Amino acid sequence: MNNTSASNDTEARVRELQIQVQDLKELVNTLLSVICEEPDGVTSGAAPSFGQAKMNYCM
């Protein structure tokens, strides 16, 4: 019976960790979206921002 209790505790902990992993994945994706967005709000990379050369510029 003790083994069953330990197994249930382990399964509950695994479910909790899976939920945390999903939350962290969402957070990372959000942060990457914010980081990759250009200062002028254009995400295509086609429009250089003010003061930058139009060619040979890489972020």
N, C-alpha and C positions, 0 to 999 in steps of 0.2 A: 504494500500500500504506500509505503514511503517513496518507492520508485515512481509510482503514478503521480504523486504530488510533485515530485521534482520534474517530471516530464511536463506536467501542466504549467508549472512555473516557467520552464524553459520555452514552451510554446507561446506563453503570454509575453515573455520578454522579446522573443523573435518578432511577434506581431507589432509590439511597441517600436522596436528598432526599424522595422519596415516602414512604419508610418513616419518616423523621423527622417529616414532616407528620402522618402517621397517629398516631404516638406523641404528638405535641403536641396533637392534637385530643382524644385520650383524656384527657390531663392537664388540658386546659382544661375538659372536661366534668366531670371529677371535682372540680376546684376550684370550679366553679360550683355543683355540687350541695352541696358543703360550705358555701359562702358563703350559699346560699339557704335552708339548713336553719335553722329557728328554734331558739332556745336550749333550748326545752323538748322538742325532738326531733320536734315535730309539723310536718310539711311542708305541711299543707293550708292553713295560714294562718287556720284557723277559731278556734283557741284562743289568746287573749292570754296572755302570760307574766305572772308575778307582778308587781304594781305598775303595770301598764299599763292605760290606759283601755280599756273594752270596745268603744268606738265611736270613729270618726274617728282611728284610728291606722294609719299606713302605714309599712312598713319601707323 
